[in-house]
Amino acid sequence: MAVEQDQPSIAAGGLTVAEQSLQTLKQAVRGSVLRPADDGFDSARHIWNGMIDRNPAAIVRCVGAADVIAAVNFAREHDLALAVRGGGHSAAGSSVCDRGLMIDLSPMKGIRVDPARRVARAEPGVTQGEFDRETQAFGLATTGGVVSTTGIAGLTLGGGIGWLGRTHGLSCDNLLSVDIVTADGQLHTASAEENADLFWAVRGGGGNFGVVTSFEYRLHEVGPTVLAGLLVWRRPMARDVLRAFREFTQAAPENASAYAGLATSPDGVPIVLIIAFHHGPTEEGEALFAPLRRFGPPVADMIQPMPYTAAQQMLDAANPPGNRVYWKSAVLRNIEDDVLDAIVDGAATIPSPLSAALIEFYGGATNRVGIQDTAYPLRDATYALNAISAWTDPAHDDANIRWSRGLWEAMRPFSPGSVYVNFLGVGDEGADRVTAAYGANYARLAQSKKTYDPTNLFRLNHNIMPAD
Ligand SMILES: Cc1cc2nc3c(=O)[nH]c(=O)nc-3n(C[C@H](O)[C@H](O)[C@H](O)COP(=O)(O)OP(=O)(O)OC[C@H]3O[C@@H](n4cnc5c(N)ncnc54)[C@H](O)[C@@H]3O)c2cc1C
């Protein structure tokens, strides 16, 4: 299990010492401390994945670093399970726990852009869409996720893959510094110059090292208009379309990217689609996408010039909160014909119209950073397959989970065994998968964990055990 829920409880039986102290915590924080009977508790405990239904004993809704320090100290002093929520998009559900304390950072929404220095500072409750809106006011952006409702916090700490990655690297590659509250309740600034070992660890090591209260990013000129959109064909075209997608990725310049998916249209028709993105001169993008747009031809061509902020929202509708979601993901060595055939065969049995098999394409600037330069280890990955199951009826859990697992199993012969830590899913991702996600950097991460969190206070995550 990725998420263990075996820590001491403050909810069970009468007024414990911790329960009494909760009153003190309530008075100490500027935000709020919610108990199960309080208004807002239920909405605060729910996260994006509708499969996750957990009940913390209390939720600290933090509005500043002082609240985070108080909450971390409280959890440590009372030996409580501690979950940390940024944007709440963890598919694995690690941002909420049963019985223990949940630190909810979603009220921390501050963003300050310095256009002259091309730097932005953002608090951990900020979503990708909020960040993009503020930075695009100045024609600036940095790499971020492809769904605008995802939180920048968890995304950046795990790496941060997005459309701009091939040009500007991962979100974590654009990180200049963080402010972080470690397990001892101390706030540190970590950057290339200050606490450099901690800065190395948070760029890919997830939430293992403390609670980040501020992210400082390097920005780049982007847009404001980009060329992006979906191309859709009927499923019988899948093999040919995926080969055309492969050809596109083999020749694409770094300011262009695309994902390919096998899914179901809103009116229930099995489809194959390419999601395309280009930033730069529009004519250049038009020329680049022309062969794909002519191919078949597609039954729908939605590629058009649009604001970068709109391109960042083009997959939002397909990823609403509240669906039951189960993911299984694998880095792929290549997407030769045998791999594509296995994906098409696997997609033929998708049990839910909300599910998809998604081939992601990386490379470019992301892969020019050394494997050991940051904690994020997947610097040689060019493709990954995500078997994304989404459905609404709990009675269909088994069928959907089985489908994702089945497609992932079919990918194993084509995968080096690595996986992006932020794409690890619910429940059955064992310790070996977590170790595989940190790859070559696991041993150094374990040493950093020993330094900054020797008792593993921050363990409700894709956990790195402190070195012996
Ligand atoms: C629809 C969807 C689309 C996605 N698209 C992309 C994508 O394009 N690219 C990509 O790289 N990833 C993507 N992801 C994966 C995403 O990066 C992870 O789910 C990530 O954890 C989301 O961050 P969050 O803050 O919203 O998550 P949360 O659920 O709030 O947090 C997840 C974990 O991150 C840690 N954490 C969060 N905030 C902090 C903090 N301030 N300090 C310390 N630890 C913290 C905690 O361990 C927490 O359990 C996507 C996820 C979804 C659901």
The ligand as a Tripos MOL2 file, in Angstrom:
@<TRIPOS>MOLECULE
LIG
   53    58     1     0     0
SMALL
NO_CHARGES

@<TRIPOS>ATOM
      1 C1         -6.2980   15.2340  -13.6160 C.3       1 LIG1
      2 C2         -4.8320   15.1800  -13.2890 C.ar      1 LIG1
      3 C3         -3.9210   15.6260  -14.2210 C.ar      1 LIG1
      4 C4         -2.5530   15.5790  -13.9430 C.ar      1 LIG1
      5 N1         -1.6740   16.0370  -14.8760 N.ar      1 LIG1
      6 C5         -0.3700   16.0670  -14.5760 C.ar      1 LIG1
      7 C6          0.5610   16.6300  -15.4860 C.ar      1 LIG1
      8 O1          0.2100   17.0970  -16.5550 O.2       1 LIG1
      9 N2          1.8660   16.6430  -15.1340 N.ar      1 LIG1
     10 C7          2.2970   16.1380  -13.9460 C.ar      1 LIG1
     11 O2          3.5040   16.2020  -13.6830 O.2       1 LIG1
     12 N3          1.4310   15.5920  -13.0740 N.ar      1 LIG1
     13 C8          0.1260   15.5510  -13.3540 C.ar      1 LIG1
     14 N4         -0.7520   15.0030  -12.4630 N.ar      1 LIG1
     15 C9         -0.2250   14.3640  -11.2410 C.3       1 LIG1
     16 C10         0.0060   15.4170  -10.2000 C.3       1 LIG1
     17 O3          1.2850   15.9640  -10.3810 O.3       1 LIG1
     18 C11        -0.0560   14.8030   -8.7930 C.3       1 LIG1
     19 O4         -1.3300   14.2640   -8.6070 O.3       1 LIG1
     20 C12         0.2670   15.8220   -7.7290 C.3       1 LIG1
     21 O5          0.3780   15.1520   -6.4980 O.3       1 LIG1
     22 C13        -0.7920   16.8880   -7.6170 C.3       1 LIG1
     23 O6         -0.4290   17.8700   -6.6960 O.3       1 LIG1
     24 P1         -1.5270   18.4480   -5.7030 P.3       1 LIG1
     25 O7         -0.8890   19.4900   -4.8620 O.co2     1 LIG1
     26 O8         -2.7580   18.8010   -6.4480 O.co2     1 LIG1
     27 O9         -1.8320   17.1350   -4.8810 O.3       1 LIG1
     28 P2         -2.2140   16.8180   -3.3710 P.3       1 LIG1
     29 O10        -3.1180   15.6500   -3.4350 O.co2     1 LIG1
     30 O11        -2.6780   18.0020   -2.6540 O.co2     1 LIG1
     31 O12        -0.8290   16.3920   -2.7840 O.3       1 LIG1
     32 C14        -0.2020   15.1960   -3.1650 C.3       1 LIG1
     33 C15         0.9720   14.9570   -2.2560 C.3       1 LIG1
     34 O13         1.9560   15.9590   -2.4960 O.3       1 LIG1
     35 C16         2.5560   16.3350   -1.2790 C.3       1 LIG1
     36 N5          2.3260   17.7640   -1.0840 N.ar      1 LIG1
     37 C17         1.3450   18.5400   -1.5820 C.ar      1 LIG1
     38 N6          1.5480   19.8170   -1.2290 N.ar      1 LIG1
     39 C18         2.6710   19.8480   -0.4970 C.ar      1 LIG1
     40 C19         3.4180   20.8780    0.1280 C.ar      1 LIG1
     41 N7          3.0730   22.1440    0.0410 N.pl3     1 LIG1
     42 N8          4.5420   20.5370    0.7920 N.ar      1 LIG1
     43 C20         4.9400   19.2550    0.8620 C.ar      1 LIG1
     44 N9          4.2860   18.2390    0.2930 N.ar      1 LIG1
     45 C21         3.1630   18.5460   -0.3890 C.ar      1 LIG1
     46 C22         1.9690   15.4940   -0.1920 C.3       1 LIG1
     47 O14         2.7580   14.3630    0.0210 O.3       1 LIG1
     48 C23         0.6450   15.0850   -0.7830 C.3       1 LIG1
     49 O15         0.1980   13.8690   -0.2760 O.3       1 LIG1
     50 C24        -2.1120   15.0610  -12.7010 C.ar      1 LIG1
     51 C25        -3.0390   14.6200  -11.7640 C.ar      1 LIG1
     52 C26        -4.3900   14.6780  -12.0510 C.ar      1 LIG1
     53 C27        -5.3570   14.1750  -11.0460 C.3       1 LIG1
@<TRIPOS>BOND
     1     1     2 1
     2     2     3 ar
     3     2    52 ar
     4     3     4 ar
     5     4     5 ar
     6     4    50 ar
     7     5     6 ar
     8     6     7 ar
     9     6    13 1
    10     7     8 2
    11     7     9 ar
    12     9    10 ar
    13    10    11 2
    14    10    12 ar
    15    12    13 ar
    16    13    14 ar
    17    14    15 1
    18    14    50 ar
    19    15    16 1
    20    16    17 1
    21    16    18 1
    22    18    19 1
    23    18    20 1
    24    20    21 1
    25    20    22 1
    26    22    23 1
    27    23    24 1
    28    24    25 2
    29    24    26 1
    30    24    27 1
    31    27    28 1
    32    28    29 2
    33    28    30 1
    34    28    31 1
    35    31    32 1
    36    32    33 1
    37    33    34 1
    38    33    48 1
    39    34    35 1
    40    35    36 1
    41    35    46 1
    42    36    37 ar
    43    36    45 ar
    44    37    38 ar
    45    38    39 ar
    46    39    40 ar
    47    39    45 ar
    48    40    41 1
    49    40    42 ar
    50    42    43 ar
    51    43    44 ar
    52    44    45 ar
    53    46    47 1
    54    46    48 1
    55    48    49 1
    56    50    51 ar
    57    51    52 ar
    58    52    53 1
@<TRIPOS>SUBSTRUCTURE
     1 LIG1         1 GROUP 0 **** ****
